Amino acid sequence: MIQQEMLTYQQLDGELNRIERDLRKNENFVRRRQYKAASQECEETISKLDARAQDLKNQLAQAQQTVRRITEVIDEHTREIGTLEDVDELNYMNKKLNEQLSELNAVEKEIKRIIREGDEIAKAFEETSAKLPRLVAGYNKCNEEFNKATAEVKPRVNEIRAQQSELRKSIDDNLFNIYKKVADGGLSPVFVPLEGGTRCGGCRMEMPKAIVDAQFAGKNYMRCEHCGRIIFKQE
Ligand SMILES: [Zn+2]
């Protein structure tokens, strides 16, 4: 027979698990998580928009520099044209001037594109930022409600913990270690009674009687091969 204190401890763990499960199913817990995910998404969008805006700013600065450079060349060409009398030279300089003008045209188009994209980003930024306060308020409200739900079960949780630490003093270390190891693996309850002489009280699998008898020889518990729980004989 497994120590009664161990079984009571396990029963209390079961209650703690149920309390925790209920809290996780709590509507405010679920919605709080959704609000959090949504605001994180907003913040990520904002930081992406920020990066894109910075990128556009750099592009704009570069385009403006190109405009300045072309304007200088155009001024230079214009001055030169004023001093020329030879028709061939004039034609040649006109051609060069036209090249610069068409380059200037292209850069101006590029600047318009940058400004248009900048406007789109500003709009997206505004829309995304406008969502944030509602999400934050929603999160805070759910958080507050969920904290209330947590506070409600807190006295019972504390009571259970106090009871468990009292019980722990009487539980055999070896037994407790086995319990912890199996429980940490996610099984609950860990200790289950042998049912009908050949059945695991946890997973309900039937075992050959010869194996059960052999396993119990010299000790008061056995490990279920199917579910890994510890099966004990009830007296
Ligand atoms: Zn089992």
Residues whose N, C-alpha, C, O or C-beta is under 5 A from the ligand:
A	BS01	ZN	C200 G202 C203 R204 C224 H226 C227 G228 R229
